[in-house]
Amino acid sequence: MCTYRRVSTFTHRLLAWYHRHARSLPWRGHPNAYAVWVSEIMLQQTRVDTVIPYFDRWMGRFPAVKDLADASEQDVLIAWEGLGYYSRARNLHKAAKIVLEKYDGQLPRDLDALRQLPGVGRYTAGAIASMAFGMDAPTLDANIRRVFTRVFNVDVPADSPAGKKVLWDLVAEHLPKGQAGDYNQGLMDLGATICLPKKPSCLVCPVLESCEAYVKGIQDLRPVLTHAKKPPLHILAAAVVVNRGRVLMRQRPSKGLLGGMWEFPNGRVNRDPIRELSKALMAGYMLRVQRKDALGVVHHAYSHFRVSVHVFRCDLVRMPTNQNLKWIPVKNLRDIPMGKVDRQIAQFFINHSTNAKGPVNS
């Protein structure tokens, strides 16, 4: 463990750089704290350039807390579709209802109260408090973590409890009173544009002279992270069952992965998706089908596992009575929320039907 020393010029150089080079983002300088909140939730594990169009559409559809609170969960999920991590959208929706009921539609100006809202943790509460309310609150995201592990040569794993404590203490120690919003955003911008994960642009970094990792030539070795296992691969088989212009689909439970989203009937298989499809659907849904055409394979990586989904168009043989299955008109597929895998399956089906020039209502 290295010995940390305070670099008196670090914060001053950071702020001077930020005031000249701050990125122009739609939620910055926004008079509505709700906009800052939405942006911070969207930005979790998501790139800024991906978030901007979603943010603009969201604010057009739900311009205030009341609009979000009054919306249906399905409308919220449709607006969020494609950003992933759908629990974030559900938590935003739940929190909006709480803010409307308990705080008259205005986000509370209190860190503890903010952290009581669904989906708002220490990082998000600090970001909202500093950027929207001007409070002297630190925050710590992946970009800020990377900056501080390099500048102060933090050799403790940054994703460990000990490493997190060191980093939160450092961020708080160097926070300038009365300028926390600019400080936090400056750190985020520095990590996003200069102090990059790979091949950082050290020679143009405003805090280069303060960076201990650069002096030692080990900036590419920071942050130190605990060893992560390669996520397992799951093989699935999915059925696109069509009848009279309708497709058989299931709405997932509201809690858990992809909660509230719609999916095509599917199941885990071991080795042979073609032979094991029928067995998997019987086990999962008591659904009996007859396989017809192979439509394609969808590959996707979630946070803790990967999937390869083999997709088949099927005919219905027997429909169960006790499963959460519903016939959705093909023309309405774009109007229901789906995860990326099922949205691609829907596109497979549409493309196959168009190319084959076959009737969709078979």
N, C-alpha and C positions, 0 to 999 in steps of 0.2 A: 504494500500500500504506500503510495507516494505521500509526501507532505505538501499540503495545499498552501499556497500563499495568495494573498489578495493582490490582484493587479488593479491598481487604482484607475488606470486609464481605460479599462475594458468597457465599462458601461458607457463612458463618454464617447468613445470611438464608435461603438455600436449605434448609439442614438444619432450621432452626427451622420453616419452612413444611411440610416433608415430615413431620416428627414430629407435626404437627397434622392434616395433610390426606392422608396416604398412602392410596392406593387399597387396598381389600381385595381381594386376588387370591389364588386357590387355591394358587399356588406360593410365595407369600411366607411366610417363617417355616416353610416345610416342612423337616422334619428330614432329608430325603433329597436329597442333591446331584443325584441322577438326575432328580428332579422339576424342579429349576432348569434343568438341561441341556435336558430335553424342552421346557419352556416357552420357553426362549430360541431354540431351533431353530424352534418353531412360530411365534413372534412375528416372525420375519424376513419383512418385507414383508407382514405380515398384522395386522389390527386386533385389539386385545385382546378386544373383545366377540365376535369371530368365534372366537378361539382358545379361550376358556374352556370351552365345551361339548366341544370336541375334546380338550382337555387332560383334562377329567374322565373322558371315556370311555376315553381312552388309558391313564390311570393305573389305571382299573378293569380294563382288559384286560391291560396289561403293567405291573404295579405295581413291578417291580424290573428291574434290568439283565438278570438271568438270564432272566426271562420274555420280554423282548424278544429276547435273543440266541437263545433256543430256538424262537421263532416262525418260521413260514414267511414268505418275502417277500410272498406273496399276502395273508396275513393282515395284515401290516404295511401294505400298500398299501390294503387295504379300510378299515382303521382311519383312514388318512390321507385317504381320498378326499374331495374337496371343498376341501381346503386349498391345493391346487395346489403347484407347484414340487416334484414328487415325488422329485427327487434328494435332497431333504432327508430324506425318510422312508427311502430306501435307504441313505443315509449313516448315519443313526441306527442302523439295523439292523446295518450293517457295523461301526460303532464299538462297539456293544454287545458284539458277538462278541469284539472286541479287548480291551475292558475286562474281560470275563469271563475270557478266557484269560490276559491279561498282568497284570491288576491285581486278580484274584480278585473281580471284580464291583464294585469300588469305583473311582470316578473318581479319577485321580491328582491330588494336591495340588501340581501343578507346571505353570506356564504353558506351558513348552516341550512337556511331555508332553501337555497338553491340546490344543495346536495340532497335534500329530501325528495326532489322531483325525480320521477322515473327516468333513468338513462343519463342523469347528470352526476358525474363523479367529480373527483378532486380537480382533474385537469379542466373539464368543461366549466365547472363553477368558477375557477380562477380566471379562465378566459372571458366569460361573460361579465364577471364582476369588474375586471380591469378595463375591458374594451368598451362595455356598454355603460358602466356606472363610474368609471374613473377611480375605482378602489385600488388600494395598494395590495393587490393579490398576485402572487406568482402563479405560473402554470408550467406544465411540462409535457410536451408532446414529443414525437419521435425526432423531429427536426431540432428542437431545443436540446434534447438529450444528446444528440450527436455533437452539437456545438460544444456543450460543456464537457463532454468526455474528452474531446480533443484539446480544447483550450486549457483545461486543468489536468489533463492526462490522468483521467480516472481509470485505474486498472482493475477495479472491482466490476464484476459483471453488471452491466447497467440494468438488466431485467431481473436482478435478484433483489430481495428486500433490502439488503445492505446497500446495494448500488443505488436503488431508488431513493433511499434516505439521503445519501451523499449528494445526489443531484438536486433533490428538492431543497436541501440546505444551501447549496451553492446558488441556485436560482434566486432564493429568497435573500441571501446575503448581498447579492449584487443588484437587487431591485432598487431603482431610484424612486424615492418618495415623490408622489404626485405625477409620475410618468410611467406607471406600470403598463398602461395600454400600449404605448409606443414601444416600450422595452420588450414586452411579450411578442408583439407583432414583428419587431425588428429581429428578434431571435428566430422566429418562424421563417421570415423572409431569408435570413442569412443561411439557414439550414436548407431551404428549398432551392436557392439559386446559386450559392457559392460553396457552402460546406456540405457538398453532396456525398451520398453514401460511397460512391465510387468516383475516382478521379476528381477530387475536390479542387476548385480553382483557388488554390492557396495564395498565389502571387497577387491576386486582386482582392484578397480578404481584408476588410477594414480592421480586423483584430489580429492580424498575422503576428505582430510583434508580441502579442500576449499569449500566443498559442504554444504551450509546452510540447504538445505532440509534434507540431511542425519542427520545432527546434531539434527534437530527437529523431525526426524522420520517420515517425511511427503513426502518422495520421491515418493511414489505411488500416491500422490495427485497432482503431477506436471507432465505435464503442466495442468493448469486450462484451460478448453475449454468451449465455449458457448454451450448451450444445443442444440443438433442436433435432429431433428425429425426423426422418423423411416421412411425410404423412402417408398413411396406407391408401392403397387403391382398391375401391369397391367396384365390382362389375354388376350392372343392373340390366334388366330387360324391361322395356316399356311397351304398352299396347295403345295404339290409336284405333279405337273402336267407333266406327261411324254407322249411323242408321238414320235415314230420312233427313239428311242435312244437319244432323246433330252429332256431337262428339261426346263420348262418355268421359267424365272427369270427376275428380275428388277434391274437395276443399280440405286442406290440412288443418289440424287443430290450431287454435289461436296461440297456444304456447309452444315454444320449441323452434327448431330450425324452420325457416320459411313459414312461420305461423300465419294462418289466414290466407295463404296463397293457394292457387289452384294447380293441380298436377294431373298428368295422365297416369292411369293405373300402372304401377311398376313394382318390381321386387328384386331382391338380391339373388344372384345366381353364382354358381361356383366356377364352372369352366365353359359350358356350352349354352349361350343365351338362346339359341334356336330351340334346343331340346328342353331347356329348363323353364322357358317362358310360361307355359301353361301351369306347371307346378307352382311357380312363384306367385302367379295371380290367384290361384286357388287358395294357397296358404295365406295370402295377405288380404284377399277380398271375397273369397268364395265365388270368384268370377270365373266362368268358363268361356273360353274363346277358341276360335279356330284361326291359326296364323295364316296370313296371306303373303304380303310383300314386305321385304326388308327396306326400310326407309333411310337408314343411315345410323351413324354412331356419334353421340355427343360426348365430348370430353370437357370436364370442368373441375377446377380446384376450389374447394372450400377452405376455411381457415385450418381445419384439423384433418382433413382427408380429401382424397380425389375420387372422382367417379368417371367411369366410362359407361354410357347408357346406350344399349343396342335397342333400336326403335323398330317396331313392326306394325304394319297395318293389319288389323284383325277383324273378323266377324264375330258377333255376339252369339254364343250358344246358350248360356243361361245367365240371367241377371239375378244377383242376390237381393234379398229384401231388407237386410239389416246392416247395410254398409252405407257410408256417406258418399254415395255416387250420384251424379246428376248429369242429365243430358243438357249440353250447352249447344245452342245453334252455332254452326260454323261461322256465320256472319258476325257473331258476338265474341269470338275468341279474343279480338283485340281489346275488348272492353272489360276483361276480367284480369286481375293481377296474377302474374306467373313469375317464377324465378327464371334465371337465364337458361337453364337446361330445358325447362318445359316450353319456354318461348321459342327456343330453337327447334324443339320437336314439332311445335305447331307450324313452324315455317317449313320444316321437312315435309309435313303432310300437305301443306298448300302447294309447295313446289312440285311434289310428286303428282298431285291431282291435276295441276296445270300442264305438266309435261306429258302426262299420260292421256290428257284430254278426256279423262274419265269423269263421270258425274260424281259430285261431292255428296250427293244425297243417296248414294247406294247403301 
